[in-house]
Amino acid sequence: MKFALHFGNNTCPDLAAAHRLVRLAEAAGFDSVFAVDHVVLPDTYSSTYPYAASGRLPGDRTASIPDPLIWMASVAAVTTRLRFMTGVLILPQRNPLVLAKQVATLDHLSGGRIELGIGVGWLKEEFEALGVPFEKRGKRADEYIAAMRALWAADGASYAGEFVKFHEVSCNPKPVAGSVPIIVGGHSEAAARRAGRLGNGFFPSIGRPVDTMPLIDVARRAAEAAGRDPAAIEMLAGCPDLLPGSGKDAEAAIKERVAQGIGRIVLPSTPFMHDLEESLARFGEKVIRPFS
């Protein structure tokens, strides 16, 4: 089993705190740390935040949320093994050629330790502020995935779609492994089907406590329908029973996730922030090392 910490960049937006977090996470044996994404947060919005029962974004909208790619570049520079993932980047808001260049460069400089977690977004008002259509954002995301993979795969790449068109262009450096894993995030059946059709992994919500297994089953069925091996798609899931202070049996919780076919358990970083050194070291000793 692999373990990841979520919300790295908004939990630790400052340089010293970020470096402290990732160094301790690496020493404890975590596989990866995730960084969230919002370009802007409107003062008022009518969109429903899908990961909290209130339907509203938690926290202070004026709090720092560093750009995930820049934050990941900083923390990759002070680690050697830890992987980093956007969890998740709102793909339809980005120019796919610019993003392909940024992600490949980051992967190249980090020695192949980058994963691109993507979602299609829920905050319509943010799309409006950026001048990006909210409609057809799912189809736009599908094209962007294909276009980026084409740029990463070979020089002289071409792609022609409704939203992206280029002919015989080269984008370098290439990712270390020839591509960057794309992990599809989201709370909907559409996200699950996208993961099954196109993703290297699927990351349903770890927000409010909901059963994500039905969505994981949708992703597996979509993979089969697309002629892909469902077992080749990494499934990520939360596990509140492992958080500090839960008082639950870690072994039983992990065995349940293993039986469900989960490959990586994702935990929010916030519960570890009180006495970070001790809590991460203890988690590494009691959970990561015995069950990895």
N, C-alpha and C positions, 0 to 999 in steps of 0.2 A: 504494500500500500504506500502511496505517496501522499504527502501532506503539503498544503499551501496556505499562506496567509493572504487575506483579502484586505482591501482598502488601505494599501500602504501609503499612497501619495496624499490622501486627505487626512489620514491619521498622523502622518509624519511629513508635513509639507516643507519643513525647513531642512537645510542640508545636513546639519549635525544630527538631528533626530532621524532622518532618513538613513544615513550611513550607520547609525547605531542599530536601528531596527534590522537592516539586512545583514549586517555582520553577525548579530546575535542569532538571526534566523538560520543563517548558513551554518554557524557553529552547532546549532541544535539539531541540524539534519533535515530541515524543511527542504522540499523540492523546489518551491517557487513562491514568489510574492507577486500579487496582482495590484494593478493601479487602475483607478476608475477614471471616467471621462465625462466632462461637460465643458463646452466652450464658454457658454454664458448661461446664467440662471435668471429668468425673468422675475421681476418683482411681484408680478401677479400672473397667474395662469389658471386655466380651466381644465387642462389635461389632468388625467388621473394617474398618479404615481402607482405602478402596479405591485410594488414590493413592500408595501405597508398597508395595514388594514384601514388606516386613515385616508389613504389615497393622496397623501401630501408628502413631499420630500421632508425627511427628518433633518434636524440641525439648522444651522444658520446659513442662509443663502449667500452671505458675504464672506463666509469662511474660505480659506485658500483650498483650491483644488488644482494643484500644478498639472500642466500638460503631461499626460501619462508617458509619452515617448521621451520627452526631455527628462522627466523624473527617472525613468528607467535607465537612460544613458548615464546619469549620475551614479546611480546605485550599482549598475553593472561594473563600473570602473573600480569599485572597492570590494568586489567579490570575485570568486574564481569558478565556483560550481553552481551557485544558485541561479535558477531560471527566472525570467520575468515575463509577465503577460498583462496585456490590457484587459481589464475585467469589468465592463467591456467598452471598447471604442465604438462610437456611433458611426458606423461605416458610411451610410448615405450622405453624411455631412462633409466627407472628405473627397478631395480630388484623388482618384485611384492611382494615377501615375505618380503624383507627389508622394502619396502615402507609401506606394511600393518602394520608392527610392529611400524614404526615411526608414522604413522597417528593415529593408535589406541592409542598409548602412549600419543600423543599430545591431542587427544580427551579426554582421561581418566583424564589427569592432568588439563585440562581446564574446566572440568565439562560438557563435551558434546557440546562444542561450535565450532566444526571444520567441515568444508565441504571440500571435495576434488574436485576441479574443474580440469578437465583433457582435454587435446587435444593430437593430434597425431603428431604435429610438422610440420614445413614447411622448416626449415633450414637444408638442406641435409648435408652441410659442418660441422655442429655441430654434427650430427649423426656420420659422418666419424671420427671426432676427438675423439669421445667417443668409437669408435669401435662397434657401434650398427648398424645393417642393416637398411637402410632407406626404403627398399622395405618391403611390407607386414606389415607396421607399424600399419595399421588399424586393421588387424586381431590380431596382437600382443596385441594391446590395449584392444580389446574385451576379450581376454583370461585373461589378467591381471586383468580386472574388476571382472570377474567371480572368479578368484583365490583369490583375496583379500576378496571378500565377503564370500567365503567359510571359510577362516581363521578367519574372524570376527564372523561368525555365530556359530561355535561350535569347541570344542576341538576334536582331532583325525580326523582332516579334510583331505580330499584327493581331488586331481584334476589331470586330465590327458588331456593334449592338445598337440598341435604341438610345442608350445613354453614353456609351463610350465607343470611340472610333479612333484607331491609330494604325499606321501601316509601316512596317519594317523599321522599327525603332529599337534601340538598345538602351538598357538601364543597368548601370553597374555602380557599385559592386553587387555581385549576386549573393544570396544567402549561403551560409556555409554548407548546408546540406542540400542545396539546390532549390529549396523552397522554405517557407516559414509555416509551421503548423497553424491552421486557422481553427479556432475553437468558437463555435457558435453559442452565444448566450441568449437567454430569453425565457419568458414565462408562458409562451403561447404554443399551441400546436403548430403554427406556421414556423416558429423558430425550431421546434423539434424536427419537423420535416426538412427544413433547410440543413440542419446538422446531419441528418441521415443522408441527404442527397450530396452535400458538398463539404461537410466539415471533417476535420481530423479529430474533433471532439465535440461534446455537448455539455454546456454549463447552465443548467436551469437555476432559477433564483435560489439564493440562500437567505433571502430576506425573511418575511413573515413565515411562520412554521406551516408549510403546506407539504403534502406528499408529492414529491417530484417523480416518483416511479412511473405513473401513467404517461408523463411526457417522455421519459426515457424509453418506454415501450414504443411510443410513436416514432421516436428517432430510429430505433432498431428496425421497425417495420418499413420505414421510409428507405433505410439503407438497403434492405432486401429488395424492395421494389425497384431500386436504382441499380441493382446488380452488384452491390457492394457488400463486403463482409461486415456485418454489424459488430463483430468482435474487434475489428480494426479501428473502431471509433471509440476513443477514450471517453468514459462517462465520469463527470465530476459531480460531487454532491456535498452539501453541508452535513454536519453531524453535531448538533448542539450538546449531545451527551458527553462530548470530549472537551468542552470548554472549561476553563478554570472555575472551580466552585460548583460544578454541576453535581458532584457527588455520585455520578453514575459509573457503571462498570465499563471501563474502556475496552476491554477485550471483547465483551459481548457486542458493544456498539460497532466495533471494527469488523467483527465476524459477520454481522448483519449486512454491512456495506459490501463486504467481499462477496457474500452470497447474492447480492443484487447486481453484481458485475461492475461496481464502482471502482475506478482505478486511482482516483485522487480525491481526498477529502479536503474541502476548502473551509477554513475557519476565519471569522472576522478577527482582525488584529486588535480591536479595541479592548476586549476582555483581558488581553495580555499586558496592556500598557501600564497597569499598576505593578510596579516592581518588575519591569520588563526582563532584566537579566535573569532573575530567579525563576520567573514563570516560564520563559522560553526554555531555559536550561532544564527545568523539571519536566516540561512536556517532551523534550528530546529524549531524556533518560527514561521516562515512564511509558511513553507512547510511541514515539517515532522509532527508536532503535529496536524495541522488542517486536514491532509489527511491520517493519519495512522489509 
